[in-house]
Amino acid sequence: MAQQTLVGAINQALDQMLESDPDVILLGEDVGLNGGVFRVTDGLQAKHGKDRVVDTPLDESGIMGTSIGLAIAGMKAVPEIQFDGFLGPAYDQLVNHAARMRTRTRSAVTVPMTVRVPVGGGIHAPELHSDSPEAIYTHSPGVKVVMPVTPYDAKGLLISAIKDPDPVMFFEPKRVYRSFKEEVPEEMYEIPIGEAKVVNEGDDLTVVTWGAPVFQCLQAMDNLPEDVSIELIDLRSIYPFDMDTIAQSVQKTGRCVIVHEAPLTAGMGAEIAARIMEECFLYLKAPVQRVAGFDTIMPYYKLELEYLPEAPRIQKGIEECLAY
Amino acid sequence: MPHHTVFEAKIEHLQILDENGKLDKKLAKDTLSDDQVVHLYEQMRICRELDEIAFKLQRSGRMGTYPQNKGQEANAVGSALAMVKGNDWIVPSYRENAALFMHGLPMHYVIQYWMGDERGSQFPEELNMTPLSVPIGTHMLHATGIAWAMKNRKEADRAVITYFGDGATSEGDFHNAMNFASVMQVPTIFYCQNNSWAISVPREQQMNSRTVAQKALAYDMPTIQVDGNDIFAVYKATMDARKRAIEGGGPSFIEGVTYRLGDHTTADDARRYRDQAEVDAWLDKDPLIRTRKYMEDQGVWDDKKQEELETRAQRIVKEVVDAAINVTAPDKADFFNDMYAELPEDLKLQRDTMRTSSIGRNPTQIGLNAQVTEAH
């Protein structure tokens, strides 16, 4: 087993899927010769050819719409949208066509595609390059949404996503692209969509998060007194999501803090909090807390760390919830 | 040469059968045989019957909003005949029913669909058709993608045709689809039914271009304007485009100049925004009238055949409507079942209980004093 970054693990998964399934096709802006602006697809065009790793015109709606056509015709399209903020033009194709095609044809026409998108802040990027759009797509029935943050999870979930018969939004926390390495098996493996991961077991309070904030939460936990025992859950899949793991944990701890980068209001944290009310009401010792992005436009990078749920803010949320 | 012309283009218009039923024999060479003309005429007439009955069904409250195809049938039948049934793909909008029927779609699907039942879009898979597309101008990208898959798989003998209206060419996705198809050189035929009206907005207010066909010039795509009420011209242009497509010549554009004789849909009243004189002038150009005149001149049609056809059309449409009306109602939770290949547990619970409120839905979460009500 080799140590891999998130970028390396995703690249390996794409390489192996291209190798093992002739129907897989990668397309997007600069994904071919240039290997993607983050080099996630580096070397894949040279290895698999220009017909399978395709540099497209600069047109997100076109990328999404033609991917739908490719998928309808039986290919497994893996489009890349270069940055979170560029999803807007592709939204109509995704929500009004990809998400609905199966149900409106009662499964006669289906759209097996995996839309890869680097998301989130923290890398001093230009405007419109740091958003966290997962709740938007979770609120769009017919698509699945995943956001793995570790190299191991990313490889396994990406292989699952490409093999999935339905459209999957595969969000990649770009802040972690090269900041963390771990052992990733060389062979192909799958992690089922819809299963959360308990990163750290604990008894006093449950933290539910996903994406880059997993690492901010770990940092916050390091700063807590040693006798405080936190259970940290990395949701990994945003829709469908693993409420069983959350409910079991919160029924045990009685306290929960949800952490995400996306804006607070109507974010995924709101849904999880509501579900905790439904499934853990009689177990709760404190109101569920949310530490999230503010209900503002994601600020340009001089202030991005003020916006993002960084470790001190998470720590405060945990402490207040524990003290309730 | 510091200042010189780098690009010149022209748009040609093709008409072979004029509105009086007179054929240009030279241009008609190698196009339609008399048998084919009779076949297309019958298809148009049956489709017209379906249109009229669908209108009545809506007016009598037995069907929802329906968009009539009336007046535009020649575009559908002429182009569908040029495409290879069961081999090529059709990516339709919603005003080319006859093309779908000619490629094997049982007619009751369309009626069932407009009666509010999505099972009417569960087309038999071997027909190679996407469902009717209600949002305007977005589905042409799918046609480009499907054709791209054909190119990737080196299926050299296949092509895709997609239909849309003049209004759709104002949408960004139209241009996205044209650009992608042109860059990737895929076998897509873009067929614009320019029927002069996008609900209440006339073509000249929709665009400042003298033709729709010229929009393809920006993509270096072979393009032509045809009389869309002339089955010969429509057939010939589509044959030429398909031949180019399967020979690796890439996409083509066809503008069929036609007219929406009916309202936009049954929810519309075109008298609010267009003159009857304009409609009357186009009534004279009706593709059914000129095709019938031509067949009579050729001696292959007469009043008796017309009467037989009308009787047959009425019978066919009655059977179709009966089939659609008598279809078993969907299960009340049917809309859940095809959300995903495998339904997530949450959705199964919503489906099985037909409720979203939690108390009583999940038995482990029933509070001490909760009133549990039965799922309705």
Interface residues (C-beta under 8 A of the other chain):
Chain A: I25 D51 R52 T56 P57 D59 S61 G62 M64 G65 T66 S67 I68 G69 L70 A71 I72 A73 G74 M75 A77 P89 D92 Q93 N96 H97 M101 R102 T103 R104 T105 R106 S107 A108 V109 T110 P141 G142 K144 D164 P165 D166 G194 Y239 P240 M243 E278 E279 F281 L282
Chain B: W89 V91 E118 R119 S121 Q122 F123 P124 E125 T130 P131 P135 T138 H139 L141 H142 A143 T144 G145 I146 A147 W148 A149 M150 N152 G172 D173 N176 A177 N179 F180 V183 F335 N337 D338 M339 Y340 A341 P344 E345 D346 L347 S358 I359 N362 T364 Q365 G367
